[in-house]
């Protein structure tokens, strides 16, 4: 047994027996991890309200190899989020981020890139003056990249010519193959996700931008919804564990997928 310290985001917490909680964390050093917090529900508990979903903490825990349930001994805020629970859109999107992480990440599989993406996205959502749906689109797209499913937005899948956005205002995107199809080649295309030229440009930029920069990008509301829909459909198509996210009520009911 060893005593370990790591940054962590609380993904889920459930009551256990009379006074304790079992908490699922996504941690910087150990990936997704479950731990028991003994006595956490006692009125005078040292944990207080720290072990609530969305909290960004530093935790100390007793780690035993080859055990599914560790024991957390103490915690403190790394960053206290003031705005996430006071705004419906920010709260819904924040909850969707941790729900997605809980569904797609495996236990004790370290991925510091994904942890940083989650933590920085929550900070961006908590920052006044940012656009929450930008953050969701950026998060879903870059999570797919972090898990090895990197999309291409620049060249036609079939002819490999560069997509000319001066000429083509709508582009069909083949999600399973991770690339767009130009207007000429799309004549023989049976299905795809219809993207506007503006969406394609923003998606190209979101691959390079930090969560903070993406959250501040000035984008018209309709385009934000298009980006969020595409990014989530792209992520979902590449991950079998990602079926339905209860927190995603803010997305349009029908994505802009077409079959013809």
N, C-alpha and C positions, 0 to 999 in steps of 0.2 A: 504494500500500500504506500502511496506517495501523496503529499499535499501539493496541489496544483493551483495556479492562478491563471485566469484567462478572461478576455473580453467576451461578452455573450449578449445575444438578443433573446428575450423570452418569446417563444413561439406558442406555448400552450401551458396551462396549469390546471390540474384537477385535484379535488380534495381526496385525501387518503386517510382512512381510519378516522379517529376522532379529532385530531389536532394538526395533522401534517398535510403536506401537498407533494404531489409528484409533478415536477416541472420539466418541460422539454425546452432546451436551449439550442440555439445555433451559435457555436463558439468559434473563435478565431483560430484556436490551436487544435481543437479536436472535432470540428464539424458538429453534426447534430448529436445531442447527448441528452439523456434523461437522468434526473437526479431527485432524490427525496430530500425535502426540506423539513426536518423534524420540528414539530411545534410551531410551524409557520402560521397556523390559524389561531393560535393563542392571542388574546387581546394585547398582551405585553411582549409579543414576539419581537426579536431583533430585526426580523425581516420586514415587518410592517406591510406596506403595500408594494414593496420592491418587486415581488415575484408575479407581476401582472403582465399579460401579453403586451408586446411592443416595447417594454422597457429595455434600455441599452445599459448594461451593467458590467461591472467587473466582479467575477465570482471567485471564491476560494472553495475548493472541494477536495474530498478524499477520493482518490482514484485507485480503483482496483482493476487490474488487467482482466479481460475476458468476463466482465460483469456488465449486464445491460443497465443496471441502475446504480448510479454513483450517489454520494452523499454530499450535499452542498452545506458548507458550514457558515459562510457569510457572503454578503453582497453589498455593493454600493453603486450609485449611478456613475456611469461614464458621461452620459449626456441625458439631461432631463428634458423630455419633450413637452412643451407647453401647449401646442396648438393642435396636436393630432386628435384629441378627443372632443375638441370644441367645434369642429367643422365636419359636417357629414361626409363631404366628398373626400377630405383628407383622411378621415378615420376609415372609411370604406376601403380606400386604396391601400392604406397602411396595413389593414387587416388582410387584404388580398395578398400582399407581398409575403407576410409571414406564413399564410396558409399555403402558398405556392412552395416556399422553401421547405415547409414541413412535409409536403407531399413528394417532392422530387429529390431531396437530398438523403443520402444514406447515413446510417449511424456511424459515428466516429470515422468519418472520411473527410480529412482536412482539405479545405479549399479556401485559402486566404483571399483569393480574388473574388469569390462569391460572397464571402463574409463582408469584405469592404464594400461591394456593390450594395448589399442589403443595408448595412449601417449608414452609408452615405446617402442612400435613397431615402431612408427614414429621416435623416437630418434635413434633406432637401424638402421633404413633405412638411416638416415642422417649421420651415423658414417662411415668414410672411412675404407676400409678393410673388411667390412662385406658382407654377401651374401644375396641380397634382396629376392631371392626366398625361402631361409630358413625362413626368417621373415614372408613371406606370409603363408607358410605351418604351422608354429608355431601359427600365429595369428588365422587362420581359425579353427585349431584344438582346441585351448584354448578358443576361443569364443564359440564354441559348448559346451565345458565343463562349461563355465561361465553361459550359458543359460540352463543348466540342462541336456545336452545330452552327458554324459560321455561315451566314448568308452572303450572297453576292448581289450587289445592286447596280453593277456597272455594265455588264456584258450579257448579250443574249445567250441563253443556254444552247440554242441550236446552231446559229451561224457564227457565234462568238464575236460579232461586231459590237462596238460600243453602243449603248442605248442613247439615242439622240433625243434629249428632252426638249430641244428647241422645236422639233417636228412632231414628236409623239406626246400627246397630252394624257393618254391613258396607256398603261402597260399591264399585261397579264403576268402575274408572278406564280411560278410553280413551286409551291411551298415544300413538297416532298424532296425536290431536287435543289432547293435553295438558290433559285435564280430567276431573273425576268426573261420574257420572250418578246422580241421586237414585233412591231406591227406586221411586217412581212411574214415572219415565221408563225405568227399566231393564227393564221388562216387554217392551219391544220391542228390547232390546239383544241382538245376536248373539254378541258376544265382549267381553272386557275383562279387567282385572287386578283380582282381588278384594282389597280393602284393608280392614283393620279400622279402626274409628273411632280407636283409639289410634295406629295408624300414620299416619293422615291428620293427626292433631294434631302428631305429632313432625315429619313432613315439612314442615308449615307453619312450625314453629319453626326447622328446619334451614336454611331459606331465609334467615333473618335472623341466625343464629348464626355466630360465627367457628369455624374448625376446632378451636381450643383449647376453646371452650365446648361444642361438640357432642361432643367426645371425652370430656368429663367427665359428660355427661348420664346420669343413672341410668335405665336402660331394662332391662326383663327380657330374658333371652337370646333367647327365641323372637321377640320383637318386633324385636330387632336383626337377626336373619336375614331377617325379612319386609322391613324397610327396605332392607337391603343388596340383596336380590333385586330389589325394585321399582326402586331407583335405577339398578342396572346395566342392567336390561331397558329402562328409559326411555332411558338414554344410548345403548344399543346400537341401539335402534329408530330413532334420529335420526341415526346416523352409519354410513355404508356401510362405512367402513374398519375398523369394530370388530366383527369376527366372533367370534373366540375368544381368550380371555386365559388363557394357560397357568397363570398364578399363582393363578387363582381357584378353587382346589380347596376353599377353605373355604366356598363358597356351596353351598346345597342344590342337588341335581341337577335338580330340577324346580321352577321358579318357580310362584307361585300364579296362573298365568294359567288362564282358563277359556274354554271354547267351549260354547255350548248352543243 
